[in-house]
Amino acid sequence: MKRGAILLTLVGIALPLSASAQDAQFSVYGTLMPFVDNWRTTGATAPGLTPETGGASQVIAADYTGENQPNRFRVTSGTSNIGFRGELGFNEHIKAWFQVECMTNPDGDTSVYASPWASRNSAVGLKGEFGTLFWGQWDTPYYYAAQFVGPLRGLNPFDNAVTGNPGFNVPVVATYGGRATTRADATFIRRQGNSIQYWTPTWKGLSARFAVGLNENRTSGSAYEPATNPWVLSALASYDYGPLSIRYAYQTHLDYFGLSWLGGSPGVTLTNPSSRDDGHEIVASVRLATGTRLAVIAERLKYRTDEKTAGLVNSYQRDAILGAVQQRIGEHTLWGSFGYAGAGQCTMAGGGACSTNGLEGRQWSLGYTFSPAKTVDIYASVYELANGRSGTHALFPPVVPITPGTTTHGAGVGILYIFDFTTKIGGPKPPPAAPAAPPEPPAAPSAQPPAPLPAPPA
């Protein structure tokens, strides 16, 4: 039975291609990037801090444990993946395409087995002169805006962790199909499932992307809980002119209640029926003739709810900035970055005093990459992420929840390998080559008689 189903599937795919000689291609691709590093935390804030003694209103006294994590070695897989993509051309103006991308962990961590298929950018759609339209799970335009700032073609522990999330042990990247009722609901670096995206064509360097994460997790109200209607809306405007790139991205989360994970109100209640979280991001980059690349990210995140209970936090806003530089010298690249997330400001329902003392975080990294081939990078980095006395910014991937005030130190080496095998299927056959011209016939003998030989000497 299974063999018959497989055969019918293959026949169903092959018949349209052979019958109409449509143009198609199929690819298997991937990125493997294991990184081994030494990791530890220091400087955790000792117990006893309160908002009255210099702490933050969003951090309870029990969170100040003074606990640091011991020195350890680990191997991480970053954003290693394997994927399959293909496209089928109906005519010269429009194509159908698909992609199924899966996370993979060459370090052997078992988390990959929880959702191995389509766990990364996966979708089906159409593309042509009108742009690109698709349905599935994909990086939001807000996420895409700053991806090129990183020094490598993937995410590692030393990469930017101060923009896109507000700290509070919120993960750097989240992959969900909607509201998850976890800390991931507060992150803006999202691979959003149950979503639709449209990308415009590029016109004189201008382009745009739009995405909507559908309200599949909508709930009905009751006598004990209000109805929720969670949406994600994301947009990006880009301008690229030669070596210069400027991008502005905006993203909003409706009824995701991100503030409930930032020490705010307790979440969805009758006194807190709705929420809205907004992110604004500007990213600029320039490449110089000297092989230097400079980039900067500036961001503002704002979380707010309709909480009416006096004494509970009902809004939090913070700004962050990160700068990065790379210098390429042949096969070698030196790079570094520095980022800072401010402590921000908050408000209380009922107008009480709200403190954000110590919620700031700063991060730096230095590194070197040797690229002996276009598909191979060998790299090393030393990095640090320091929190204020109440801050809990964490790197990717986190080992354990970070306690307030800790500084994460790390250094390591890794290798990145990229592969991409693409084959074309079908398509119109080229016309037969014209036959070669026949060789020229030999020249005809001259009709004139040969000249007489000279007379012999006397």
C-alpha positions as CSV (number, residue, x, y, z in Angstrom):
1,M,0.0,0.0,0.0
2,K,2.8,2.4,0.9
3,R,4.7,1.6,-2.3
4,G,1.6,2.3,-4.3
5,A,1.1,5.7,-2.6
6,I,4.7,6.6,-3.2
7,L,4.5,5.6,-6.9
8,L,1.3,7.6,-7.4
9,T,2.9,10.6,-5.8
10,L,5.9,10.4,-8.1
11,V,3.8,9.9,-11.2
12,G,1.6,12.9,-10.1
13,I,4.7,15.1,-9.9
14,A,6.3,13.8,-13.1
15,L,3.3,13.9,-15.4
16,P,2.8,17.7,-15.5
17,L,6.6,18.2,-16.1
18,S,6.8,15.7,-18.9
19,A,3.4,16.6,-20.5
20,S,4.0,20.4,-20.8
21,A,7.8,20.6,-20.5
22,Q,7.5,23.2,-17.7
23,D,10.6,24.7,-16.2
24,A,11.4,23.5,-12.7
25,Q,14.3,23.0,-10.3
26,F,14.9,21.3,-7.0
27,S,17.5,22.0,-4.3
28,V,18.9,20.4,-1.2
29,Y,20.8,22.9,0.9
30,G,22.0,23.4,4.4
31,T,24.3,25.1,6.9
32,L,26.2,23.3,9.7
33,M,28.0,25.5,12.3
34,P,29.0,23.8,15.5
35,F,30.7,26.1,18.0
36,V,32.6,24.9,21.1
37,D,33.1,27.5,23.9
38,N,33.9,28.0,27.5
39,W,31.1,29.7,29.4
40,R,30.4,31.0,32.9
41,T,28.6,33.8,34.8
42,T,29.8,36.1,37.5
43,G,28.6,39.1,39.6
44,A,25.0,38.0,40.4
45,T,23.3,40.5,42.7
46,A,23.1,39.3,46.3
47,P,19.7,38.8,48.0
48,G,18.0,41.6,49.7
49,L,17.6,44.2,46.9
50,T,14.2,45.9,46.6
51,P,12.8,48.9,44.6
52,E,13.2,50.9,47.8
53,T,16.9,50.1,48.0
54,G,17.8,50.5,44.4
55,G,16.1,47.6,42.6
56,A,13.5,47.5,39.8
57,S,9.7,47.4,40.3
58,Q,9.5,44.5,37.8
59,V,11.9,42.3,39.7
60,I,10.7,40.6,42.9
61,A,12.9,40.1,45.9
62,A,13.0,36.3,45.4
63,D,14.7,36.7,42.0
64,Y,17.8,38.2,43.6
65,T,19.5,34.9,44.5
66,G,23.2,35.8,44.1
67,E,23.7,32.5,42.2
68,N,26.3,32.3,39.5
69,Q,26.8,29.4,37.0
70,P,30.1,27.5,37.1
71,N,32.7,27.4,34.3
72,R,31.8,24.8,31.7
73,F,32.6,23.7,28.1
74,R,29.8,23.2,25.7
75,V,29.1,22.7,22.0
76,T,26.2,24.7,20.4
77,S,24.8,24.3,16.9
78,G,23.7,27.9,16.3
79,T,21.2,28.1,13.5
80,S,22.3,24.9,11.7
81,N,19.8,23.6,9.2
82,I,19.0,21.4,6.3
83,G,16.4,22.3,3.7
84,F,14.6,21.4,0.5
85,R,13.3,23.9,-2.0
86,G,11.9,23.9,-5.5
87,E,10.0,25.9,-8.1
88,L,7.8,25.3,-11.1
89,G,7.4,27.9,-13.8
90,F,3.9,28.1,-15.4
91,N,5.1,30.7,-17.9
92,E,7.7,33.4,-18.2
93,H,5.8,35.6,-15.7
94,I,4.9,33.5,-12.7
95,K,6.3,30.5,-10.7
96,A,5.1,28.4,-7.9
97,W,7.7,27.6,-5.2
98,F,8.1,25.8,-1.9
99,Q,10.6,25.5,0.9
100,V,10.8,23.1,3.8
101,E,13.7,23.9,6.2
102,C,14.5,21.9,9.3
103,M,16.7,22.7,12.2
104,T,19.5,20.2,12.9
105,N,21.9,19.9,15.7
106,P,25.3,18.4,14.8
107,D,26.2,18.6,18.5
108,G,23.7,15.9,19.3
109,D,21.3,17.9,21.4
110,T,17.9,16.1,21.5
111,S,15.7,19.2,21.3
112,V,15.7,18.9,17.5
113,Y,13.7,15.7,17.6
114,A,10.7,17.6,19.2
115,S,10.0,19.2,15.9
116,P,12.4,18.2,13.1
117,W,10.4,18.9,10.0
118,A,9.5,22.5,8.8
119,S,10.9,23.8,12.1
120,R,12.6,26.8,10.3
121,N,11.6,28.9,7.3
122,S,9.0,26.8,5.4
123,A,6.3,27.9,3.0
124,V,4.5,27.5,-0.3
125,G,3.8,30.5,-2.6
126,L,4.0,32.3,-5.9
127,K,6.6,34.7,-7.3
128,G,6.9,36.8,-10.5
129,E,7.1,40.3,-11.7
130,F,4.5,41.2,-9.1
131,G,6.8,40.2,-6.2
132,T,6.6,37.2,-3.9
133,L,3.6,35.9,-2.0
134,F,3.5,32.9,0.3
135,W,1.9,31.1,3.3
136,G,3.7,29.3,6.0
137,Q,6.3,29.9,8.7
138,W,9.0,32.5,8.1
139,D,11.2,35.1,9.7
140,T,9.2,38.3,10.1
141,P,10.3,41.4,8.2
142,Y,11.4,42.8,11.6
143,Y,13.7,39.9,12.1
144,Y,15.1,40.0,8.6
145,A,16.0,43.7,8.8
146,A,19.0,43.1,11.0
147,Q,20.2,39.6,10.0
148,F,23.0,40.8,7.8
149,V,24.7,42.7,10.7
150,G,26.1,39.5,12.2
151,P,29.6,38.5,11.2
152,L,28.7,35.0,10.1
153,R,25.9,33.4,8.0
154,G,24.0,32.2,11.1
155,L,23.4,32.9,14.7
156,N,26.0,32.1,17.4
157,P,26.3,32.8,21.2
158,F,28.5,35.9,20.5
159,D,25.9,37.5,18.3
160,N,23.6,40.4,19.1
161,A,21.3,39.8,22.1
162,V,20.4,43.3,23.2
163,T,18.1,44.3,20.4
164,G,14.9,42.4,19.5
165,N,14.2,41.4,23.1
166,P,13.9,43.3,26.4
167,G,15.9,41.1,28.7
168,F,14.0,39.4,31.5
169,N,15.3,36.0,30.2
170,V,13.2,36.5,27.1
171,P,14.7,34.2,24.3
172,V,16.7,35.9,21.6
173,V,14.7,34.1,18.9
174,A,11.3,32.5,19.0
175,T,9.6,30.1,16.6
176,Y,5.8,29.8,17.2
177,G,2.6,29.8,15.2
178,G,0.9,32.2,17.5
179,R,0.7,33.3,21.2
180,A,2.6,30.6,23.2
181,T,1.9,31.8,26.8
182,T,5.7,31.7,27.5
183,R,8.4,34.3,27.7
184,A,8.8,33.9,23.9
185,D,5.6,36.0,23.5
186,A,7.7,39.1,24.4
187,T,10.5,38.7,21.8
188,F,10.4,40.6,18.5
189,I,12.9,38.4,16.7
190,R,10.3,35.9,15.5
191,R,10.0,33.1,13.0
192,Q,6.2,33.3,12.8
193,G,4.0,30.4,11.9
194,N,0.4,30.6,10.6
195,S,1.5,33.6,8.6
196,I,1.2,35.2,5.2
197,Q,4.0,37.4,3.7
198,Y,4.3,39.6,0.6
199,W,7.6,41.0,-0.7
200,T,7.5,43.7,-3.4
201,P,9.9,43.8,-6.3
202,T,12.8,46.2,-6.1
203,W,12.5,49.5,-7.8
204,K,15.4,51.9,-7.9
205,G,16.8,50.3,-4.8
206,L,13.5,50.5,-2.9
207,S,11.7,47.4,-1.7
208,A,9.3,46.4,1.1
209,R,8.1,43.3,3.0
210,F,4.8,42.8,4.8
211,A,3.7,39.9,7.1
212,V,0.7,39.0,9.2
213,G,0.6,36.3,11.8
214,L,-3.0,35.1,11.9
215,N,-5.2,35.0,15.0
216,E,-5.5,31.2,15.0
217,N,-5.2,31.2,18.8
218,R,-8.2,33.5,19.4
219,T,-10.2,32.6,22.5
220,S,-13.8,33.2,23.6
221,G,-14.5,35.2,26.8
222,S,-16.1,33.8,29.9
223,A,-17.2,34.9,33.3
224,Y,-13.6,34.3,34.5
225,E,-11.5,35.5,31.6
226,P,-11.9,38.0,28.7
227,A,-11.7,37.0,25.0
228,T,-8.3,37.4,23.4
229,N,-7.5,38.1,19.7
230,P,-3.7,37.7,19.1
231,W,-2.2,39.0,15.9
232,V,1.3,39.8,14.7
233,L,1.8,42.5,12.1
234,S,5.3,43.2,10.7
235,A,6.6,45.5,7.9
236,L,10.0,46.5,6.5
237,A,11.0,49.3,4.1
238,S,14.5,49.0,2.5
239,Y,16.7,51.2,0.4
240,D,19.9,49.7,-1.1
241,Y,22.2,51.8,-3.3
242,G,25.5,50.3,-4.1
243,P,27.4,49.7,-0.8
244,L,24.8,51.5,1.3
245,S,21.8,49.8,2.9
246,I,19.1,51.5,5.1
247,R,16.2,49.7,6.6
248,Y,13.2,50.6,8.8
249,A,11.1,47.9,10.4
250,Y,8.0,48.0,12.5
251,Q,6.2,45.2,14.3
252,T,3.2,45.0,16.6
253,H,1.9,42.2,18.8
254,L,-1.8,42.4,19.6
255,D,-3.0,40.5,22.7
256,Y,0.3,38.7,23.2
257,F,0.6,40.1,26.7
258,G,4.4,40.3,26.5
259,L,4.4,42.6,29.6
260,S,3.2,39.7,31.8
261,W,6.7,38.1,31.3
262,L,8.5,41.4,32.2
263,G,7.3,41.6,35.7
264,G,4.2,43.5,34.8
265,S,0.5,42.5,35.2
266,P,-0.2,38.8,35.7
267,G,-1.5,38.3,32.2
268,V,-5.0,37.9,30.8
269,T,-7.6,38.8,33.5
270,L,-10.9,40.6,33.7
271,T,-9.0,43.7,34.8
272,N,-6.4,43.2,32.0
273,P,-8.4,42.4,28.9
274,S,-6.0,43.3,26.1
275,S,-2.4,44.3,25.3
276,R,-0.3,45.8,22.6
277,D,3.5,45.5,22.1
278,D,5.4,47.7,19.5
279,G,8.9,47.6,18.0
280,H,10.6,50.2,15.9
281,E,14.0,49.4,14.3
282,I,16.4,51.3,12.1
283,V,19.3,49.4,10.5
284,A,22.1,51.0,8.4
285,S,25.1,49.5,6.8
286,V,27.9,50.6,4.4
287,R,30.7,48.7,2.7
288,L,33.9,50.6,2.0
289,A,36.4,50.1,-0.8
290,T,39.0,49.1,1.9
291,G,37.1,45.9,2.7
292,T,35.5,47.5,5.8
293,R,31.8,47.1,6.7
294,L,30.1,49.3,9.3
295,A,26.6,48.7,10.6
296,V,24.4,50.1,13.3
297,I,21.0,49.1,14.8
298,A,18.8,51.5,16.8
299,E,15.6,50.2,18.4
300,R,12.7,51.0,20.7
301,L,10.4,48.4,22.2
302,K,7.2,49.3,24.1
303,Y,4.9,47.0,26.0
304,R,1.5,48.1,27.4
305,T,-1.7,46.5,28.7
306,D,-5.1,47.7,29.8
307,E,-4.4,46.6,33.4
308,K,-6.6,48.5,35.8
309,T,-5.5,47.1,39.2
310,A,-3.6,49.8,41.1
311,G,0.0,49.0,41.9
312,L,0.6,46.7,38.8
313,V,2.9,47.7,36.0
314,N,0.9,48.5,32.9
315,S,3.7,49.7,30.5
316,Y,7.4,49.4,29.9
317,Q,9.6,51.0,27.2
318,R,13.3,50.7,26.5
319,D,15.8,51.8,23.8
320,A,18.8,49.9,22.5
321,I,21.6,50.4,20.1
322,L,24.3,48.1,18.6
323,G,27.3,48.9,16.3
324,A,29.4,46.4,14.4
325,V,32.5,46.6,12.3
326,Q,34.2,44.0,10.0
327,Q,37.5,44.3,8.2
328,R,38.2,41.8,5.4
329,I,41.7,41.1,4.3
330,G,41.8,38.4,1.6
331,E,40.6,35.2,3.2
332,H,40.7,36.7,6.7
333,T,38.2,38.9,8.5
334,L,38.4,40.7,11.8
335,W,35.2,41.8,13.5
336,G,33.7,43.3,16.6
337,S,30.5,44.7,18.0
338,F,29.2,46.6,21.0
339,G,25.6,47.0,22.1
340,Y,23.7,48.7,24.9
341,A,20.1,48.3,26.1
342,G,18.9,51.0,28.4
343,A,17.1,50.4,31.7
344,G,14.0,52.0,30.2
345,Q,11.0,53.4,32.0
346,C,7.7,52.0,33.3
347,T,4.3,53.1,34.6
348,M,2.0,51.7,37.2
349,A,-1.8,51.4,37.0
350,G,-3.2,54.0,39.4
351,G,-0.2,56.3,38.9
352,G,2.2,54.9,41.5
353,A,6.0,55.2,41.3
354,C,7.7,52.7,39.0
355,S,11.4,52.0,39.0
356,T,13.6,50.5,36.3
357,N,16.9,50.8,38.2
358,G,19.5,48.3,37.0
359,L,17.6,46.8,34.1
360,E,20.3,47.9,31.5
361,G,22.6,45.5,29.7
362,R,25.7,45.8,27.5
363,Q,27.3,43.3,25.2
364,W,30.6,43.2,23.3
365,S,32.3,40.6,21.1
366,L,35.5,40.3,19.1
367,G,36.3,37.7,16.5
368,Y,38.3,36.4,13.6
369,T,37.2,34.4,10.6
370,F,39.3,32.4,8.1
371,S,37.4,31.6,4.9
372,P,39.5,29.2,2.7
373,A,36.4,28.6,0.4
374,K,33.2,30.4,-0.3
375,T,31.3,27.7,1.6
376,V,33.6,27.3,4.6
377,D,34.4,29.6,7.6
378,I,36.6,28.8,10.5
379,Y,36.1,31.3,13.3
380,A,36.9,32.2,16.9
381,S,35.4,34.7,19.3
382,V,35.6,36.1,22.8
383,Y,32.4,37.8,24.1
384,E,30.7,39.2,27.2
385,L,27.2,40.2,28.2
386,A,26.9,42.3,31.4
387,N,23.7,43.1,33.2
388,G,22.8,45.9,35.5
389,R,22.1,44.8,39.1
390,S,18.5,43.9,38.2
391,G,19.0,43.0,34.5
392,T,18.6,39.5,33.0
393,H,19.6,39.7,29.4
394,A,20.6,36.3,28.1
395,L,22.6,35.0,25.1
396,F,21.6,32.5,22.4
397,P,21.2,29.8,23.2
398,P,20.7,30.2,27.0
399,V,22.0,27.4,29.3
400,V,19.8,28.2,32.2
401,P,17.7,31.3,33.3
402,I,20.1,34.1,34.1
403,T,19.8,35.6,37.6
404,P,19.7,39.4,38.1
405,G,23.0,41.2,37.8
406,T,25.1,38.5,36.2
407,T,27.8,38.9,33.6
408,T,28.1,36.1,31.0
409,H,31.7,35.4,29.8
410,G,32.6,33.2,26.9
411,A,35.3,32.3,24.3
412,G,35.3,29.6,21.7
413,V,36.0,28.4,18.1
414,G,33.8,26.9,15.4
415,I,33.4,25.9,11.8
416,L,30.7,26.7,9.3
417,Y,30.0,24.7,6.2
418,I,27.3,25.5,3.6
419,F,26.1,23.2,0.9
420,D,23.6,23.6,-1.9
421,F,22.8,21.0,-4.6
422,T,20.4,22.2,-7.3
423,T,19.2,20.3,-10.3
424,K,16.8,21.4,-13.1
425,I,13.8,19.3,-14.1
426,G,11.9,19.5,-17.4
427,G,11.9,22.7,-19.3
428,P,11.7,23.1,-23.1
429,K,14.5,21.3,-25.0
430,P,16.8,23.6,-26.9
431,P,16.4,23.6,-30.7
432,P,18.7,21.2,-32.6
433,A,21.9,22.8,-33.7
434,A,22.1,23.8,-37.3
435,P,24.1,21.4,-39.5
436,A,27.7,22.4,-40.2
437,A,28.3,24.1,-43.5
438,P,29.9,21.7,-46.1
439,P,33.6,22.2,-46.8
440,E,34.6,24.5,-49.6
441,P,35.4,22.6,-52.9
442,P,39.0,22.7,-54.0
443,A,40.0,25.6,-56.3
444,A,39.7,24.8,-60.0
445,P,43.0,24.6,-62.0
446,S,44.0,27.7,-63.9
447,A,42.9,27.7,-67.6
448,Q,46.1,29.6,-68.7
449,P,49.0,27.5,-70.1
450,P,52.1,27.4,-68.0
451,A,54.8,30.0,-68.8
452,P,57.6,28.6,-71.1
453,L,60.8,27.7,-69.4
454,P,63.7,30.1,-69.9
455,A,66.2,29.1,-72.7
456,P,69.5,27.4,-71.5
457,P,72.5,29.7,-71.5
458,A,74.7,29.7,-74.7
